[in-house]
Amino acid sequence: MKTALVTGASRGIGSAVAVALAQMGYAVVINYNKSKDRAENLAKVIAESYKIPALAVKCDVSIPEQVSEMFSTIKENFGGVDVLVNNAGISSQKILTDITVEEWKNTMAVNLDGAFYCSKEALPYMISKKQGSIINISSMWGQVGASCEVHYSTAKAGLMGFTKALAKEVAPSNIRVNAVAPGVVMTDMMSSFDENTVAELKEETPLQRLGTPKNIADAVAFLVSDKAEFITGQVLAVNGGFVI
């Protein structure tokens, strides 16, 4: 049985991705940092619903030592990771001059550095098997930039560059690396927006609605599947037409 690791999987997009991969038959490792109860409950639901091994593992992906410990746990339980979904991320809305150096560094550490640390740990196993898939969850703001989210936009743009470069590097080992760039999706990250702002975002989206975590999970499932076996180094935009 193949194994998938989804970072930041206790809720939102990560949770939906974990379920989608379990439905595909993958044993699932659910990474979390703070939401222990949610992560362990999700692991229980997946194990009971799909008869698939599921394990919740605590790890702050911005800390390389913790990432190494997480992969040691995965090795002990599953051998290695066949699919890595770098989903863990944080965001905030501030003008550039109000962003502190600590906030800048933390945004880069979680959104971008975490993908580097996890990919670095996952690749030796994938290379040894001459197969594997890495999916990085970016953002449409990484494609076009968002006012008052310069730090977040920068990190997500970097993630797309990371995706394209790594795809070229590991393709000879039959490892595919792609990214999904979500538009406005109804997750906990939207909690800071008031009803009027949410309504405006719906109006700005050509499909006249916001995305769901399942919309993103379906895109990830496609990129992981054999139907995408000749696709690598690509950024799949799932944004309802917001950015074209």
Buried (B, 14 or more C-beta within 10 A) or exposed (E): EBBBBBBBBBBBBBBBBBBBBBBBEBBBBBBBBEBEEBBBBBBEBBBEEBEBBBBBBBBBBBBBEBBBBBBEBBEEEBBBBBBBBBBBBBBBEBEEEEBEEEBBEBBBBBBBBBBBBBBEBBBEBBBEBEEBBBBBBBBBBBBEBBEBBBBBBBBBBBBBEBBBEBBEEBEEBBBBBBBBBBBBBBBEBBEEBEEEEBEEBBEEBEEEEBBBBBBBBBBBBBBBEEEBEEEBBBBBBBBBEBBE
